[in-house]
Amino acid sequence: MIKTLFCATAFLFASIVAGAAHDGDDEKVTLVYDQPLPNVPGKSMKGVLVEYAPGGNSPAHTHPDSAFIYATVLEGAIRSQVNDGPIVVYRAGENFSEFPGDHHGVSENASETERALLLAVFVVDTDETNLTTYEK
């Protein structure tokens, strides 16, 4: 019940929040939260909702050098590989972190039939506007 309410609130909030959004064929990325941290000058907390279509994925990417990221799977399952670590499948309710400078080589929906939903919370420099740099 709480997870369903949180997802519904996140989708509603995402639809009314002005901010950066990226829509690809396999993923939809929406900034859903952006708050400067009053006790850490120059830093902000930014929440990004990532929705993967069945079988969808993100290209390999990095995040700003100032970014620490906490990610939690809200729905479905996400296959992920950070740096040279193992490929791990995270299911709804599980989470992982990315540290400044990490390379996210694999980020994809682990299912070919169900969507997956991920909330990534960044602690990042406030003036940072590009949260993800995709490899070509």
Kinemage of the C-alpha trace (Angstrom):
@kinemage 1
@onewidth
@group {chain A} dominant
@subgroup {mainchain}
@vectorlist {calphas} color= white
{ca met a 1} P 0.000 0.000 0.000
{ca ile a 2} L 2.734 2.497 0.951
{ca lys a 3} L 4.771 1.585 -2.138
{ca thr a 4} L 1.709 2.065 -4.370
{ca leu a 5} L 0.934 5.422 -2.740
{ca phe a 6} L 4.565 6.523 -3.112
{ca cys a 7} L 4.627 5.547 -6.811
{ca ala a 8} L 1.341 7.348 -7.477
{ca thr a 9} L 2.598 10.452 -5.665
{ca ala a 10} L 5.903 10.345 -7.556
{ca phe a 11} L 4.102 10.105 -10.906
{ca leu a 12} L 1.756 12.957 -10.023
{ca phe a 13} L 4.652 15.073 -8.801
{ca ala a 14} L 6.670 14.229 -11.916
{ca ser a 15} L 3.850 15.415 -14.135
{ca ile a 16} L 3.651 18.847 -12.489
{ca val a 17} L 7.288 19.572 -11.648
{ca ala a 18} L 9.180 21.801 -14.039
{ca gly a 19} L 12.622 20.399 -14.586
{ca ala a 20} L 14.895 18.339 -16.725
{ca ala a 21} L 13.344 15.338 -18.400
{ca his a 22} L 14.692 12.844 -20.890
{ca asp a 23} L 12.621 10.405 -22.859
{ca gly a 24} L 14.258 7.667 -24.864
{ca asp a 25} L 12.776 4.640 -26.581
{ca asp a 26} L 13.708 2.404 -23.660
{ca glu a 27} L 13.611 4.766 -20.699
{ca lys a 28} L 11.842 7.809 -19.341
{ca val a 29} L 13.869 9.984 -16.955
{ca thr a 30} L 12.148 12.729 -14.952
{ca leu a 31} L 13.494 15.101 -12.316
{ca val a 32} L 10.963 14.850 -9.472
{ca tyr a 33} L 12.766 16.643 -6.630
{ca asp a 34} L 15.344 19.422 -6.369
{ca gln a 35} L 16.192 20.917 -2.982
{ca pro a 36} L 19.318 22.810 -1.891
{ca leu a 37} L 20.667 21.385 1.369
{ca pro a 38} L 20.496 24.161 3.991
{ca asn a 39} L 23.209 22.583 6.140
{ca val a 40} L 25.622 21.855 3.253
{ca pro a 41} L 26.160 25.065 1.266
{ca gly a 42} L 26.603 24.466 -2.464
{ca lys a 43} L 24.997 21.000 -2.408
{ca ser a 44} L 21.505 19.870 -3.374
{ca met a 45} L 19.451 16.700 -3.226
{ca lys a 46} L 17.865 15.814 -6.564
{ca gly a 47} L 15.457 12.938 -7.116
{ca val a 48} L 15.240 11.318 -10.543
{ca leu a 49} L 12.545 8.824 -11.489
{ca val a 50} L 13.670 6.352 -14.173
{ca glu a 51} L 11.042 4.199 -15.883
{ca tyr a 52} L 12.218 1.366 -18.120
{ca ala a 53} L 9.961 -0.174 -20.738
{ca pro a 54} L 9.970 -3.992 -20.878
{ca gly a 55} L 13.445 -4.963 -22.089
{ca gly a 56} L 14.514 -1.301 -21.916
{ca asn a 57} L 17.938 -0.001 -21.000
{ca ser a 58} L 20.070 3.088 -20.561
{ca pro a 59} L 23.287 3.502 -22.521
{ca ala a 60} L 26.490 3.285 -20.481
{ca his a 61} L 26.912 6.545 -18.613
{ca thr a 62} L 28.565 8.563 -15.879
{ca his a 63} L 27.293 11.198 -13.477
{ca pro a 64} L 28.939 14.445 -12.311
{ca asp a 65} L 32.109 14.074 -10.286
{ca ser a 66} L 30.312 15.749 -7.380
{ca ala a 67} L 27.450 13.222 -7.342
{ca phe a 68} L 26.779 10.587 -4.710
{ca ile a 69} L 23.737 8.524 -5.702
{ca tyr a 70} L 21.410 6.295 -3.720
{ca ala a 71} L 19.086 4.273 -5.971
{ca thr a 72} L 16.137 2.127 -4.980
{ca val a 73} L 14.011 -0.070 -7.211
{ca leu a 74} L 10.336 0.801 -6.771
{ca glu a 75} L 8.857 -1.702 -9.202
{ca gly a 76} L 10.136 -4.652 -11.221
{ca ala a 77} L 13.831 -5.523 -11.411
{ca ile a 78} L 16.911 -3.653 -12.652
{ca arg a 79} L 20.109 -5.259 -13.943
{ca ser a 80} L 23.078 -3.057 -13.048
{ca gln a 81} L 26.851 -2.974 -13.275
{ca val a 82} L 28.946 -0.202 -11.754
{ca asn a 83} L 32.619 0.058 -12.722
{ca asp a 84} L 34.150 -3.406 -13.105
{ca gly a 85} L 31.880 -4.960 -10.469
{ca pro a 86} L 29.571 -7.878 -11.086
{ca ile a 87} L 26.286 -7.520 -12.926
{ca val a 88} L 23.618 -7.599 -10.212
{ca val a 89} L 19.821 -7.782 -10.445
{ca tyr a 90} L 18.059 -5.540 -7.922
{ca arg a 91} L 14.373 -6.183 -7.266
{ca ala a 92} L 11.665 -3.904 -5.876
{ca gly a 93} L 12.703 -2.697 -2.432
{ca glu a 94} L 16.434 -3.289 -2.992
{ca asn a 95} L 18.955 -0.520 -3.452
{ca phe a 96} L 22.514 0.394 -4.385
{ca ser a 97} L 24.849 3.379 -4.382
{ca glu a 98} L 27.079 5.048 -6.943
{ca phe a 99} L 30.062 7.093 -5.837
{ca pro a 100} L 31.596 10.160 -7.494
{ca gly a 101} L 33.388 9.148 -10.690
{ca asp a 102} L 31.706 5.744 -11.026
{ca his a 103} L 30.967 4.348 -14.489
{ca his a 104} L 27.532 2.760 -14.904
{ca gly a 105} L 28.122 0.245 -17.697
{ca val a 106} L 24.872 -1.724 -17.432
{ca ser a 107} L 21.523 -0.278 -16.412
{ca glu a 108} L 18.534 -2.133 -17.786
{ca asn a 109} L 15.181 -3.686 -17.098
{ca ala a 110} L 15.690 -7.328 -16.135
{ca ser a 111} L 12.280 -8.232 -17.603
{ca glu a 112} L 11.208 -8.446 -21.236
{ca thr a 113} L 7.500 -8.261 -20.281
{ca glu a 114} L 7.119 -5.912 -17.274
{ca arg a 115} L 8.219 -2.315 -16.778
{ca ala a 116} L 10.721 -1.342 -14.068
{ca leu a 117} L 10.827 1.818 -11.981
{ca leu a 118} L 13.877 3.235 -10.189
{ca leu a 119} L 14.259 6.288 -7.950
{ca ala a 120} L 17.788 7.728 -7.953
{ca val a 121} L 18.547 10.327 -5.283
{ca phe a 122} L 21.577 12.499 -6.015
{ca val a 123} L 23.583 14.590 -3.575
{ca val a 124} L 25.319 16.879 -6.033
{ca asp a 125} L 26.659 20.389 -6.536
{ca thr a 126} L 23.676 22.757 -6.649
{ca asp a 127} L 24.761 24.373 -9.912
{ca glu a 128} L 25.009 20.999 -11.698
{ca thr a 129} L 22.403 20.853 -14.481
{ca asn a 130} L 23.492 17.738 -16.408
{ca leu a 131} L 23.048 14.740 -14.117
{ca thr a 132} L 23.849 12.034 -16.698
{ca thr a 133} L 26.371 11.888 -19.523
{ca tyr a 134} L 25.618 9.028 -21.895
{ca glu a 135} L 28.345 7.305 -23.886
{ca lys a 136} L 27.904 7.275 -27.634
